[in-house]
């Protein structure tokens, strides 16, 4: 019998909340100290969870996709966000610093290789990490694929998604003078890094509200106002990465290097109506990755908490654990 007969009630199938058995701050150099935690079974199947954003931080809810009796769940707040310090800092904060941080954590915890689980920007980082260190990845589990291409940025910050949400897009562009609206990432960058805390926080909330409003398929086009402390880190980090094209060497780098992970099994869980990371990216990745399986979830958007997304991810992790134990 299907473990998830009713996807509308799928959240009940998340594993019950469980607490970390290890929490620490790790000095990763360049003045950065990152929060790292382990939960579940200390001798279980290791899995590292990469949060989105950049700048989103990890949360206790992210543990609940894994059977705590089976998995050793490693999570961390990436540079500049969550409990990591310095907060909202973009200095020495690039994709390649984060890849090095992941490796530092793996070595520190004595893990030979692990499953890499990530969604949205976390999926981007998971792919780049796997392409850089394929020998350290046993499987990839990705949700809401983002390939860090200019086309994807143009879609979300150049008016593509705004054609579906014109009233929400209007609120996003309203604080920016008309003559700057041709490049919203650059326009927001000038204000998110103005040095005026009040201005930075105001624009950070507007930046975050645009993304949060489109995350769920059930959205009405509005989102609650994020706390200023969180919004400022989220918006500054995300904008910093996007204005620098993810610090990749060229546009399309992830797909160009997918051959490096062709031997690694992977599952892609994608919401059919994802407005933030449209399904075409997941489809392209799946077409080029022979060991990948694409799970297109109907009636789902982008958010990790979408019932259909949640149920599919728990199903995937249960299936993996059954095959490895």
Phi and psi in degrees as GROMACS dihedral restraints (atoms count N, CA, C in turn):
[ dihedral_restraints ]
;  ai    aj    ak    al  type     phi  dphi    fc
    3     4     5     6     1   -61.9    20    10
    4     5     6     7     1   128.8    20    10
    6     7     8     9     1   -66.3    20    10
    7     8     9    10     1   -21.1    20    10
    9    10    11    12     1  -124.2    20    10
   10    11    12    13     1    70.3    20    10
   12    13    14    15     1   -68.4    20    10
   13    14    15    16     1   -22.7    20    10
   15    16    17    18     1  -132.9    20    10
   16    17    18    19     1   101.5    20    10
   18    19    20    21     1   -66.5    20    10
   19    20    21    22     1   -23.4    20    10
   21    22    23    24     1   -66.1    20    10
   22    23    24    25     1   -21.7    20    10
   24    25    26    27     1  -110.9    20    10
   25    26    27    28     1    19.6    20    10
   27    28    29    30     1   -65.8    20    10
   28    29    30    31     1   -26.5    20    10
   30    31    32    33     1   -59.6    20    10
   31    32    33    34     1   -23.0    20    10
   33    34    35    36     1   -67.8    20    10
   34    35    36    37     1   -16.4    20    10
   36    37    38    39     1   -89.9    20    10
   37    38    39    40     1    -4.1    20    10
   39    40    41    42     1   -61.1    20    10
   40    41    42    43     1   147.9    20    10
   42    43    44    45     1   -67.0    20    10
   43    44    45    46     1   146.3    20    10
   45    46    47    48     1   -57.6    20    10
   46    47    48    49     1   153.3    20    10
   48    49    50    51     1   -56.2    20    10
   49    50    51    52     1   140.7    20    10
   51    52    53    54     1  -142.5    20    10
   52    53    54    55     1   153.3    20    10
   54    55    56    57     1   -98.0    20    10
   55    56    57    58     1   156.2    20    10
   57    58    59    60     1   -66.7    20    10
   58    59    60    61     1   150.1    20    10
   60    61    62    63     1   -99.8    20    10
   61    62    63    64     1    -6.0    20    10
   63    64    65    66     1  -151.1    20    10
   64    65    66    67     1   126.7    20    10
   66    67    68    69     1  -136.0    20    10
   67    68    69    70     1   132.5    20    10
   69    70    71    72     1  -155.7    20    10
   70    71    72    73     1   159.5    20    10
   72    73    74    75     1  -101.4    20    10
   73    74    75    76     1   132.5    20    10
   75    76    77    78     1  -117.6    20    10
   76    77    78    79     1   123.9    20    10
   78    79    80    81     1   -76.1    20    10
   79    80    81    82     1   116.4    20    10
   81    82    83    84     1  -107.6    20    10
   82    83    84    85     1     7.8    20    10
   84    85    86    87     1    92.9    20    10
   85    86    87    88     1   172.5    20    10
   87    88    89    90     1    55.5    20    10
   88    89    90    91     1    25.2    20    10
   90    91    92    93     1    83.7    20    10
   91    92    93    94     1     3.5    20    10
   93    94    95    96     1   -98.3    20    10
   94    95    96    97     1   139.8    20    10
   96    97    98    99     1  -128.9    20    10
   97    98    99   100     1   125.2    20    10
   99   100   101   102     1  -113.9    20    10
  100   101   102   103     1   145.4    20    10
  102   103   104   105     1   -80.2    20    10
  103   104   105   106     1   129.8    20    10
  105   106   107   108     1  -130.4    20    10
  106   107   108   109     1   137.7    20    10
  108   109   110   111     1  -136.0    20    10
  109   110   111   112     1   154.7    20    10
  111   112   113   114     1  -126.4    20    10
  112   113   114   115     1   141.6    20    10
  114   115   116   117     1  -144.1    20    10
  115   116   117   118     1   171.8    20    10
  117   118   119   120     1    86.8    20    10
  118   119   120   121     1  -139.1    20    10
  120   121   122   123     1   -95.2    20    10
  121   122   123   124     1   115.2    20    10
  123   124   125   126     1   -58.5    20    10
  124   125   126   127     1   -21.3    20    10
  126   127   128   129     1  -109.8    20    10
  127   128   129   130     1    16.6    20    10
  129   130   131   132     1   -85.0    20    10
  130   131   132   133     1  -173.0    20    10
  132   133   134   135     1   -70.0    20    10
  133   134   135   136     1   120.4    20    10
  135   136   137   138     1   -74.7    20    10
  136   137   138   139     1   135.9    20    10
  138   139   140   141     1  -140.1    20    10
  139   140   141   142     1   130.7    20    10
  141   142   143   144     1  -103.8    20    10
  142   143   144   145     1   132.5    20    10
  144   145   146   147     1  -106.0    20    10
  145   146   147   148     1   122.8    20    10
  147   148   149   150     1  -107.5    20    10
  148   149   150   151     1   116.5    20    10
  150   151   152   153     1   -77.8    20    10
  151   152   153   154     1   168.6    20    10
  153   154   155   156     1   -90.0    20    10
  154   155   156   157     1  -166.9    20    10
  156   157   158   159     1   124.1    20    10
  157   158   159   160     1  -110.2    20    10
  159   160   161   162     1   -59.7    20    10
  160   161   162   163     1   147.1    20    10
  162   163   164   165     1   109.6    20    10
  163   164   165   166     1     0.9    20    10
  165   166   167   168     1   -74.5    20    10
  166   167   168   169     1   -35.0    20    10
  168   169   170   171     1    79.1    20    10
  169   170   171   172     1   159.4    20    10
  171   172   173   174     1   -93.4    20    10
  172   173   174   175     1   162.7    20    10
  174   175   176   177     1  -142.5    20    10
  175   176   177   178     1   157.9    20    10
  177   178   179   180     1   -55.6    20    10
  178   179   180   181     1   -31.3    20    10
  180   181   182   183     1   -61.1    20    10
  181   182   183   184     1   -27.9    20    10
  183   184   185   186     1   -68.9    20    10
  184   185   186   187     1   -18.0    20    10
  186   187   188   189     1   -72.2    20    10
  187   188   189   190     1   -23.1    20    10
  189   190   191   192     1   -79.3    20    10
  190   191   192   193     1     4.5    20    10
  192   193   194   195     1   -90.5    20    10
  193   194   195   196     1    -0.3    20    10
  195   196   197   198     1  -126.2    20    10
  196   197   198   199     1   134.4    20    10
  198   199   200   201     1   -66.2    20    10
  199   200   201   202     1   115.3    20    10
  201   202   203   204     1   -68.3    20    10
  202   203   204   205     1   -15.3    20    10
  204   205   206   207     1   -80.2    20    10
  205   206   207   208     1   -17.4    20    10
  207   208   209   210     1  -111.7    20    10
  208   209   210   211     1   -38.9    20    10
  210   211   212   213     1  -103.1    20    10
  211   212   213   214     1   144.3    20    10
  213   214   215   216     1  -100.0    20    10
  214   215   216   217     1   102.8    20    10
  216   217   218   219     1   -95.4    20    10
  217   218   219   220     1   118.8    20    10
  219   220   221   222     1  -108.7    20    10
  220   221   222   223     1   124.0    20    10
  222   223   224   225     1  -130.6    20    10
  223   224   225   226     1   153.5    20    10
  225   226   227   228     1  -152.4    20    10
  226   227   228   229     1   153.9    20    10
  228   229   230   231     1   -88.3    20    10
  229   230   231   232     1   122.7    20    10
  231   232   233   234     1   -64.9    20    10
  232   233   234   235     1   164.8    20    10
  234   235   236   237     1   -49.3    20    10
  235   236   237   238     1   131.7    20    10
  237   238   239   240     1    87.1    20    10
  238   239   240   241     1    -4.0    20    10
  240   241   242   243     1  -134.5    20    10
  241   242   243   244     1   169.8    20    10
  243   244   245   246     1    59.9    20    10
  244   245   246   247     1  -130.4    20    10
  246   247   248   249     1   -91.0    20    10
  247   248   249   250     1    -0.4    20    10
  249   250   251   252     1   -74.6    20    10
  250   251   252   253     1   154.4    20    10
  252   253   254   255     1  -133.4    20    10
  253   254   255   256     1   148.3    20    10
  255   256   257   258     1   -74.9    20    10
  256   257   258   259     1   143.7    20    10
  258   259   260   261     1   -70.5    20    10
  259   260   261   262     1   136.1    20    10
  261   262   263   264     1    64.4    20    10
  262   263   264   265     1    17.2    20    10
  264   265   266   267     1   -84.6    20    10
  265   266   267   268     1   135.2    20    10
  267   268   269   270     1  -106.8    20    10
  268   269   270   271     1     1.1    20    10
  270   271   272   273     1   -70.3    20    10
  271   272   273   274     1   131.4    20    10
  273   274   275   276     1    49.9    20    10
  274   275   276   277     1    46.7    20    10
  276   277   278   279     1  -132.8    20    10
  277   278   279   280     1    91.7    20    10
  279   280   281   282     1  -133.5    20    10
  280   281   282   283     1   171.0    20    10
  282   283   284   285     1   -54.2    20    10
  283   284   285   286     1   -40.1    20    10
  285   286   287   288     1   -75.1    20    10
  286   287   288   289     1   -28.9    20    10
  288   289   290   291     1   -64.0    20    10
  289   290   291   292     1   -40.8    20    10
  291   292   293   294     1   -68.1    20    10
  292   293   294   295     1   -39.9    20    10
  294   295   296   297     1   -60.1    20    10
  295   296   297   298     1   -43.0    20    10
  297   298   299   300     1   -65.1    20    10
  298   299   300   301     1   -36.3    20    10
  300   301   302   303     1   -63.4    20    10
  301   302   303   304     1   -41.9    20    10
  303   304   305   306     1   -60.1    20    10
  304   305   306   307     1   -44.4    20    10
  306   307   308   309     1   -64.8    20    10
  307   308   309   310     1   -39.4    20    10
  309   310   311   312     1   -60.8    20    10
  310   311   312   313     1   -42.7    20    10
  312   313   314   315     1   -63.8    20    10
  313   314   315   316     1   -45.2    20    10
  315   316   317   318     1   -57.9    20    10
  316   317   318   319     1   -47.7    20    10
  318   319   320   321     1   -65.3    20    10
  319   320   321   322     1   -44.2    20    10
  321   322   323   324     1   -57.2    20    10
  322   323   324   325     1   -39.0    20    10
  324   325   326   327     1   -89.5    20    10
  325   326   327   328     1     0.0    20    10
  327   328   329   330     1    69.1    20    10
  328   329   330   331     1    34.6    20    10
  330   331   332   333     1   -99.7    20    10
  331   332   333   334     1   127.5    20    10
  333   334   335   336     1   -73.4    20    10
  334   335   336   337     1   -47.5    20    10
  336   337   338   339     1  -157.7    20    10
  337   338   339   340     1   156.6    20    10
  339   340   341   342     1  -148.2    20    10
  340   341   342   343     1   163.2    20    10
  342   343   344   345     1   -74.5    20    10
  343   344   345   346     1   138.6    20    10
  345   346   347   348     1  -113.0    20    10
  346   347   348   349     1   122.0    20    10
  348   349   350   351     1  -121.2    20    10
  349   350   351   352     1   121.3    20    10
  351   352   353   354     1  -156.4    20    10
  352   353   354   355     1   150.4    20    10
  354   355   356   357     1  -128.9    20    10
  355   356   357   358     1   145.4    20    10
  357   358   359   360     1    61.4    20    10
  358   359   360   361     1  -122.7    20    10
  360   361   362   363     1   -59.3    20    10
  361   362   363   364     1   -31.0    20    10
  363   364   365   366     1   -61.8    20    10
  364   365   366   367     1   -33.4    20    10
  366   367   368   369     1   -70.2    20    10
  367   368   369   370     1   -39.1    20    10
  369   370   371   372     1   -57.7    20    10
  370   371   372   373     1   -52.2    20    10
  372   373   374   375     1   -63.8    20    10
  373   374   375   376     1   -38.2    20    10
  375   376   377   378     1   -60.5    20    10
  376   377   378   379     1   -44.2    20    10
  378   379   380   381     1   -65.6    20    10
  379   380   381   382     1   -43.4    20    10
  381   382   383   384     1   -66.4    20    10
  382   383   384   385     1   -41.8    20    10
  384   385   386   387     1   -61.1    20    10
  385   386   387   388     1   -45.3    20    10
  387   388   389   390     1   -64.9    20    10
  388   389   390   391     1   -38.1    20    10
  390   391   392   393     1   -70.0    20    10
  391   392   393   394     1   -24.8    20    10
  393   394   395   396     1   -86.0    20    10
  394   395   396   397     1   -36.5    20    10
  396   397   398   399     1  -131.3    20    10
  397   398   399   400     1    61.4    20    10
  399   400   401   402     1   -60.5    20    10
  400   401   402   403     1   -27.2    20    10
  402   403   404   405     1   -71.9    20    10
  403   404   405   406     1   -12.0    20    10
  405   406   407   408     1  -101.0    20    10
  406   407   408   409     1     3.7    20    10
  408   409   410   411     1  -117.3    20    10
  409   410   411   412     1   122.1    20    10
  411   412   413   414     1   -89.3    20    10
  412   413   414   415     1   -36.4    20    10
  414   415   416   417     1  -154.2    20    10
  415   416   417   418     1   156.6    20    10
  417   418   419   420     1  -119.1    20    10
  418   419   420   421     1   133.1    20    10
  420   421   422   423     1  -125.0    20    10
  421   422   423   424     1   113.7    20    10
  423   424   425   426     1  -119.6    20    10
  424   425   426   427     1   145.1    20    10
  426   427   428   429     1  -133.8    20    10
  427   428   429   430     1   135.4    20    10
  429   430   431   432     1    56.6    20    10
  430   431   432   433     1    65.7    20    10
  432   433   434   435     1   -63.4    20    10
  433   434   435   436     1   132.7    20    10
  435   436   437   438     1  -128.4    20    10
  436   437   438   439     1   121.5    20    10
  438   439   440   441     1   -99.9    20    10
  439   440   441   442     1     7.6    20    10
  441   442   443   444     1    55.9    20    10
  442   443   444   445     1    51.0    20    10
  444   445   446   447     1  -110.3    20    10
  445   446   447   448     1   159.4    20    10
  447   448   449   450     1   -63.7    20    10
  448   449   450   451     1   -35.3    20    10
  450   451   452   453     1   -60.4    20    10
  451   452   453   454     1   -39.7    20    10
  453   454   455   456     1   -68.4    20    10
  454   455   456   457     1   -40.9    20    10
  456   457   458   459     1   -65.0    20    10
  457   458   459   460     1   -39.8    20    10
  459   460   461   462     1   -62.6    20    10
  460   461   462   463     1   -38.7    20    10
  462   463   464   465     1   -58.6    20    10
  463   464   465   466     1   -48.7    20    10
  465   466   467   468     1   -87.8    20    10
  466   467   468   469     1   -31.3    20    10
  468   469   470   471     1  -113.4    20    10
  469   470   471   472     1     3.9    20    10
  471   472   473   474     1  -114.6    20    10
  472   473   474   475     1     8.4    20    10
  474   475   476   477     1   108.0    20    10
  475   476   477   478     1    -6.7    20    10
  477   478   479   480     1   -61.6    20    10
  478   479   480   481     1   -57.4    20    10
  480   481   482   483     1   -63.8    20    10
  481   482   483   484     1   -28.6    20    10
  483   484   485   486     1   -63.8    20    10
  484   485   486   487     1   -20.6    20    10
  486   487   488   489     1   -69.5    20    10
  487   488   489   490     1   -25.0    20    10
  489   490   491   492     1   -89.6    20    10
  490   491   492   493     1   -24.6    20    10
  492   493   494   495     1  -129.5    20    10
  493   494   495   496     1    64.2    20    10
  495   496   497   498     1   -62.3    20    10
  496   497   498   499     1   -36.3    20    10
  498   499   500   501     1   -71.2    20    10
  499   500   501   502     1   -34.9    20    10
  501   502   503   504     1   -73.3    20    10
  502   503   504   505     1   -39.9    20    10
  504   505   506   507     1   -62.3    20    10
  505   506   507   508     1   -39.3    20    10
  507   508   509   510     1   -60.8    20    10
  508   509   510   511     1   -38.5    20    10
  510   511   512   513     1   -68.0    20    10
  511   512   513   514     1   -34.5    20    10
  513   514   515   516     1   -68.7    20    10
  514   515   516   517     1   -41.3    20    10
  516   517   518   519     1   -84.8    20    10
  517   518   519   520     1   -17.6    20    10
  519   520   521   522     1   -54.3    20    10
  520   521   522   523     1   -40.5    20    10
  522   523   524   525     1   -72.7    20    10
  523   524   525   526     1    -8.0    20    10
  525   526   527   528     1  -102.6    20    10
  526   527   528   529     1   132.0    20    10
  528   529   530   531     1   -57.0    20    10
  529   530   531   532     1   146.5    20    10
  531   532   533   534     1   -56.4    20    10
  532   533   534   535     1   -35.4    20    10
  534   535   536   537     1   -74.3    20    10
  535   536   537   538     1    -4.0    20    10
  537   538   539   540     1  -109.7    20    10
  538   539   540   541     1    -2.0    20    10
  540   541   542   543     1   -76.5    20    10
  541   542   543   544     1    -4.6    20    10
  543   544   545   546     1   -71.6    20    10
  544   545   546   547     1   -16.6    20    10
  546   547   548   549     1  -143.1    20    10
  547   548   549   550     1    86.9    20    10
  549   550   551   552     1   -68.6    20    10
  550   551   552   553     1   -31.3    20    10
  552   553   554   555     1   -64.1    20    10
  553   554   555   556     1   -46.1    20    10
  555   556   557   558     1   -66.6    20    10
  556   557   558   559     1   -39.6    20    10
  558   559   560   561     1   -63.1    20    10
  559   560   561   562     1   -45.1    20    10
  561   562   563   564     1   -68.3    20    10
  562   563   564   565     1   -34.1    20    10
  564   565   566   567     1   -57.7    20    10
  565   566   567   568     1   -43.6    20    10
  567   568   569   570     1   -60.5    20    10
  568   569   570   571     1   -31.9    20    10
  570   571   572   573     1   -92.4    20    10
  571   572   573   574     1   -31.4    20    10
  573   574   575   576     1   -71.7    20    10
  574   575   576   577     1   -18.5    20    10
  576   577   578   579     1  -122.5    20    10
  577   578   579   580     1    33.4    20    10
  579   580   581   582     1   -76.7    20    10
  580   581   582   583     1   -20.6    20    10
  582   583   584   585     1    90.1    20    10
  583   584   585   586     1    -6.5    20    10
  585   586   587   588     1   -99.1    20    10
  586   587   588   589     1   107.9    20    10
  588   589   590   591     1   -57.9    20    10
  589   590   591   592     1   -41.6    20    10
  591   592   593   594     1   -63.8    20    10
  592   593   594   595     1   -44.2    20    10
  594   595   596   597     1   -66.2    20    10
  595   596   597   598     1   -43.9    20    10
  597   598   599   600     1   -58.8    20    10
  598   599   600   601     1   -43.2    20    10
  600   601   602   603     1   -67.8    20    10
  601   602   603   604     1   -40.3    20    10
  603   604   605   606     1   -62.7    20    10
  604   605   606   607     1   -45.7    20    10
  606   607   608   609     1   -73.4    20    10
  607   608   609   610     1   -29.3    20    10
  609   610   611   612     1   -64.7    20    10
  610   611   612   613     1   -40.7    20    10
  612   613   614   615     1   -65.7    20    10
  613   614   615   616     1   -38.9    20    10
  615   616   617   618     1   -67.2    20    10
  616   617   618   619     1   -41.7    20    10
  618   619   620   621     1   -60.9    20    10
  619   620   621   622     1   -47.6    20    10
  621   622   623   624     1   -66.5    20    10
  622   623   624   625     1   -38.2    20    10
  624   625   626   627     1   -63.2    20    10
  625   626   627   628     1   -38.4    20    10
  627   628   629   630     1   -59.8    20    10
  628   629   630   631     1   -47.5    20    10
  630   631   632   633     1   -70.1    20    10
  631   632   633   634     1   -45.7    20    10
  633   634   635   636     1   -62.4    20    10
  634   635   636   637     1   -33.8    20    10
  636   637   638   639     1   -66.2    20    10
  637   638   639   640     1   -24.7    20    10
  639   640   641   642     1  -102.7    20    10
  640   641   642   643     1     4.6    20    10
  642   643   644   645     1   -71.4    20    10
  643   644   645   646     1   -36.9    20    10
  645   646   647   648     1  -105.3    20    10
  646   647   648   649     1   145.5    20    10
  648   649   650   651     1   -66.8    20    10
  649   650   651   652     1   -20.4    20    10
  651   652   653   654     1   -94.2    20    10
  652   653   654   655     1    11.5    20    10
  654   655   656   657     1   -62.7    20    10
  655   656   657   658     1   146.7    20    10
  657   658   659   660     1  -101.8    20    10
  658   659   660   661     1    11.0    20    10
  660   661   662   663     1    92.5    20    10
  661   662   663   664     1     1.1    20    10
  663   664   665   666     1  -127.4    20    10
  664   665   666   667     1   157.9    20    10
  666   667   668   669     1  -139.2    20    10
  667   668   669   670     1   157.8    20    10
  669   670   671   672     1   -66.6    20    10
  670   671   672   673     1   155.3    20    10
  672   673   674   675     1   -75.8    20    10
  673   674   675   676     1   126.5    20    10
  675   676   677   678     1   -72.4    20    10
  676   677   678   679     1   147.0    20    10
  678   679   680   681     1   -56.6    20    10
  679   680   681   682     1   139.5    20    10
  681   682   683   684     1   -57.3    20    10
  682   683   684   685     1   -39.5    20    10
  684   685   686   687     1   -61.6    20    10
  685   686   687   688     1   -45.9    20    10
  687   688   689   690     1   -69.0    20    10
  688   689   690   691     1   -48.0    20    10
  690   691   692   693     1   -60.3    20    10
  691   692   693   694     1   -38.8    20    10
  693   694   695   696     1   -65.2    20    10
  694   695   696   697     1   -43.5    20    10
  696   697   698   699     1   -65.7    20    10
  697   698   699   700     1   -46.2    20    10
  699   700   701   702     1   -59.3    20    10
  700   701   702   703     1   -51.4    20    10
  702   703   704   705     1   -69.0    20    10
  703   704   705   706     1   -43.4    20    10
  705   706   707   708     1   -63.0    20    10
  706   707   708   709     1   -45.4    20    10
  708   709   710   711     1   -67.2    20    10
  709   710   711   712     1   -46.0    20    10
  711   712   713   714     1   -60.9    20    10
  712   713   714   715     1   -48.0    20    10
  714   715   716   717     1   -62.8    20    10
  715   716   717   718     1   -41.5    20    10
  717   718   719   720     1   -57.7    20    10
  718   719   720   721     1   -43.9    20    10
  720   721   722   723     1   -70.0    20    10
  721   722   723   724     1   -39.1    20    10
  723   724   725   726     1   -73.9    20    10
  724   725   726   727     1   -37.2    20    10
  726   727   728   729     1   -68.2    20    10
  727   728   729   730     1   -19.8    20    10
  729   730   731   732     1  -104.3    20    10
  730   731   732   733     1    17.3    20    10
  732   733   734   735     1    52.2    20    10
  733   734   735   736     1    37.7    20    10
  735   736   737   738     1    70.7    20    10
  736   737   738   739     1     8.3    20    10
  738   739   740   741     1    61.3    20    10
  739   740   741   742     1    26.3    20    10
  741   742   743   744     1   -84.8    20    10
  742   743   744   745     1   160.2    20    10
  744   745   746   747     1   -74.3    20    10
  745   746   747   748     1   -30.8    20    10
  747   748   749   750     1  -158.3    20    10
  748   749   750   751     1   158.3    20    10
  750   751   752   753     1   -66.8    20    10
  751   752   753   754     1   129.9    20    10
  753   754   755   756     1    89.7    20    10
  754   755   756   757     1    14.0    20    10
  756   757   758   759     1   -61.4    20    10
  757   758   759   760     1   -38.9    20    10
  759   760   761   762     1   -63.0    20    10
  760   761   762   763     1   -47.7    20    10
  762   763   764   765     1   -67.0    20    10
  763   764   765   766     1   -35.8    20    10
  765   766   767   768     1   -63.7    20    10
  766   767   768   769     1   -28.7    20    10
  768   769   770   771     1  -103.0    20    10
  769   770   771   772     1    11.7    20    10
  771   772   773   774     1   -63.9    20    10
  772   773   774   775     1   -20.9    20    10
  774   775   776   777     1   -58.9    20    10
  775   776   777   778     1   -25.5    20    10
  777   778   779   780     1   -67.4    20    10
  778   779   780   781     1   -21.0    20    10
  780   781   782   783     1  -115.4    20    10
  781   782   783   784     1    16.1    20    10
  783   784   785   786     1   -60.0    20    10
  784   785   786   787     1   -23.9    20    10
  786   787   788   789     1   -91.4    20    10
  787   788   789   790     1    -7.1    20    10
  789   790   791   792     1   -91.1    20    10
  790   791   792   793     1   126.9    20    10
  792   793   794   795     1   -65.5    20    10
  793   794   795   796     1   143.1    20    10
  795   796   797   798     1  -149.3    20    10
  796   797   798   799     1   152.2    20    10
  798   799   800   801     1  -126.9    20    10
  799   800   801   802     1   132.4    20    10
  801   802   803   804     1  -113.3    20    10
  802   803   804   805     1   117.9    20    10
  804   805   806   807     1  -106.9    20    10
  805   806   807   808     1   116.6    20    10
  807   808   809   810     1  -131.0    20    10
  808   809   810   811     1   129.1    20    10
  810   811   812   813     1   -72.9    20    10
  811   812   813   814     1   130.6    20    10
  813   814   815   816     1   -59.7    20    10
  814   815   816   817     1   -35.0    20    10
  816   817   818   819     1  -112.2    20    10
  817   818   819   820     1    40.2    20    10
  819   820   821   822     1   -72.1    20    10
  820   821   822   823     1   112.4    20    10
  822   823   824   825     1   -84.5    20    10
  823   824   825   826     1   -21.2    20    10
  825   826   827   828     1   -86.6    20    10
  826   827   828   829     1   -45.7    20    10
  828   829   830   831     1  -124.3    20    10
  829   830   831   832     1    86.1    20    10
  831   832   833   834     1   -54.9    20    10
  832   833   834   835     1   148.6    20    10
  834   835   836   837     1   -61.0    20    10
  835   836   837   838     1   -16.4    20    10
  837   838   839   840     1   -60.0    20    10
  838   839   840   841     1   -33.1    20    10
  840   841   842   843     1   -66.4    20    10
  841   842   843   844     1   -44.3    20    10
  843   844   845   846     1   -63.1    20    10
  844   845   846   847     1   -39.0    20    10
  846   847   848   849     1   -64.3    20    10
  847   848   849   850     1   -46.0    20    10
  849   850   851   852     1   -61.0    20    10
  850   851   852   853     1   -44.1    20    10
  852   853   854   855     1   -61.3    20    10
  853   854   855   856     1   -45.5    20    10
  855   856   857   858     1   -61.8    20    10
  856   857   858   859     1   -37.7    20    10
  858   859   860   861     1   -64.6    20    10
  859   860   861   862     1   -30.4    20    10
  861   862   863   864     1   -96.9    20    10
  862   863   864   865     1    -5.6    20    10
  864   865   866   867     1  -116.6    20    10
  865   866   867   868     1    99.3    20    10
  867   868   869   870     1   -63.4    20    10
  868   869   870   871     1   -25.4    20    10
  870   871   872   873     1   -95.7    20    10
  871   872   873   874     1    10.5    20    10
  873   874   875   876     1   -97.1    20    10
  874   875   876   877     1   151.2    20    10
  876   877   878   879     1  -125.7    20    10
  877   878   879   880     1   125.5    20    10
  879   880   881   882     1   -96.0    20    10
  880   881   882   883     1   125.1    20    10
  882   883   884   885     1  -110.2    20    10
  883   884   885   886     1   100.3    20    10
  885   886   887   888     1   -87.7    20    10
  886   887   888   889     1   116.6    20    10
  888   889   890   891     1   -95.4    20    10
  889   890   891   892     1   115.9    20    10
  891   892   893   894     1   -72.0    20    10
  892   893   894   895     1   156.2    20    10
  894   895   896   897     1    54.6    20    10
  895   896   897   898     1    40.8    20    10
  897   898   899   900     1  -140.6    20    10
  898   899   900   901     1   148.0    20    10
  900   901   902   903     1  -105.0    20    10
  901   902   903   904     1  -129.9    20    10
  903   904   905   906     1   -98.7    20    10
  904   905   906   907     1   -32.6    20    10
  906   907   908   909     1   -64.7    20    10
  907   908   909   910     1   141.6    20    10
  909   910   911   912     1   -58.4    20    10
  910   911   912   913     1   -32.4    20    10
  912   913   914   915     1   -81.0    20    10
  913   914   915   916     1    -4.0    20    10
  915   916   917   918     1   -56.6    20    10
  916   917   918   919     1   132.9    20    10
  918   919   920   921     1   -53.2    20    10
  919   920   921   922     1   -44.7    20    10
  921   922   923   924     1   -66.1    20    10
  922   923   924   925     1   -37.5    20    10
  924   925   926   927     1   -66.6    20    10
  925   926   927   928     1   -47.5    20    10
  927   928   929   930     1   -58.9    20    10
  928   929   930   931     1   -47.9    20    10
  930   931   932   933     1   -63.6    20    10
  931   932   933   934     1   -39.4    20    10
  933   934   935   936     1   -68.1    20    10
  934   935   936   937     1   -39.4    20    10
  936   937   938   939     1   -67.0    20    10
  937   938   939   940     1   -41.0    20    10
  939   940   941   942     1   -64.2    20    10
  940   941   942   943     1   -41.4    20    10
  942   943   944   945     1   -59.6    20    10
  943   944   945   946     1   -43.9    20    10
  945   946   947   948     1   -62.5    20    10
  946   947   948   949     1   -46.7    20    10
  948   949   950   951     1   -68.8    20    10
  949   950   951   952     1   -34.4    20    10
  951   952   953   954     1   -64.6    20    10
  952   953   954   955     1   -41.6    20    10
  954   955   956   957     1   -64.2    20    10
  955   956   957   958     1   -41.7    20    10
  957   958   959   960     1   -62.5    20    10
  958   959   960   961     1   -45.1    20    10
  960   961   962   963     1   -63.6    20    10
  961   962   963   964     1   -37.8    20    10
  963   964   965   966     1   -65.4    20    10
  964   965   966   967     1   -33.3    20    10
  966   967   968   969     1   -78.4    20    10
  967   968   969   970     1   -17.6    20    10
  969   970   971   972     1  -106.7    20    10
  970   971   972   973     1    -4.0    20    10
